[in-house]
Structure formats: C-alpha cells, structure tokens
Amino acid sequence: MIDFSKLIRELREMAEKLPNWKFLLIWSVLFILSVGYFIGQVRWW
C-alpha cells in the first residue's frame, strides 16, 4: 500500500521548486492515471 501522506508531502516540496503550470500539469497527469487505475480495478469486481 502506498503511503499517501508521504507522497503528498514530497509532491508539495517538488511543487515549491516548480513553476505553477508544471505543477498543475503533473497533478493533472497523476489525477488521470489514478482515476484510470481505479476504474480498471472497479471493472474487475
């Protein structure tokens, strides 16, 4: 299982070093991947 609090903390630290558009781009990609993953998991049930 992924430790989400640690992941979010690392992403926040990265985000402080990145410009806003890159930050939003990374988050949108992660969001799409996670949604796609969850849909794939639900489909198998």
Backbone torsions as a table, in degrees:
resi	resn	phi	psi	omega
1	MET	NA	139.6	-178.2
2	ILE	-80.4	137.1	174.8
3	ASP	-84.3	95.9	-172.2
4	PHE	-67.1	-35.6	-179.4
5	SER	-63.2	-40.3	177.3
6	LYS	-66.2	-42.4	179.7
7	LEU	-61.1	-46.0	-179.7
8	ILE	-63.7	-40.9	178.9
9	ARG	-61.8	-43.8	179.0
10	GLU	-64.7	-40.1	178.4
11	LEU	-64.3	-38.4	177.7
12	ARG	-64.4	-41.3	178.5
13	GLU	-63.9	-41.5	176.4
14	MET	-63.2	-41.9	-176.2
15	ALA	-61.8	-34.4	179.5
16	GLU	-64.8	-27.2	-179.4
17	LYS	-88.6	-16.6	-175.8
18	LEU	-100.1	152.3	169.2
19	PRO	-64.3	157.9	-175.2
20	ASN	-58.3	-41.4	-176.0
21	TRP	-66.1	-36.8	177.7
22	LYS	-67.5	-40.6	177.9
23	PHE	-58.1	-48.3	179.8
24	LEU	-65.3	-38.4	179.3
25	LEU	-62.4	-47.6	179.3
26	ILE	-61.2	-46.1	-179.6
27	TRP	-62.9	-41.0	-179.7
28	SER	-65.5	-39.4	177.1
29	VAL	-64.0	-46.4	178.4
30	LEU	-60.7	-41.5	-179.9
31	PHE	-62.6	-46.6	179.3
32	ILE	-62.1	-43.6	179.4
33	LEU	-63.0	-43.7	-179.0
34	SER	-66.8	-40.8	177.4
35	VAL	-63.4	-44.8	177.9
36	GLY	-60.7	-40.7	178.7
37	TYR	-63.4	-47.1	-179.3
38	PHE	-64.6	-39.3	176.8
39	ILE	-61.9	-42.6	177.5
40	GLY	-61.1	-40.7	178.7
41	GLN	-65.9	-45.3	-177.8
42	VAL	-63.5	-38.1	-178.0
43	ARG	-60.1	-32.2	-177.8
44	TRP	-78.0	-16.8	-177.8
45	TRP	-67.4	NA	NA
